[in-house]
């Protein structure tokens, strides 16, 4: 599977952005999908994950209640709605697809939150 993340940009603290991850192929619904991020000089960290059907989700404590992960299997697309953004959310956001223990990564989209 090939992944293409988009939707990043510059936003003021308290604002919102919606990230999008478009996947190639016809097997999108067989992948567990997730978002990760990496800030400058820091290690990559988990943000959110969604099950194959979309029924189950999980979030990092740092984004719980502010971010919402979703997917549309008919459109081969995953989303991350980010609200109440904080400067510490500034990172490159990567979408991830996992199946049978193998991870696939998109190229990342930069989110910058100004104070």
Secondary structure by P-SEA (a helix, b strand, c coil): cbbbbcbbbbbcccbbbbbbbbbccccccccccccccccccccccccccccccccbbbbcccccccbbbbbcccccbbbbbbcccccccccbbbbbbbcccbbbbccbbbbbbcc
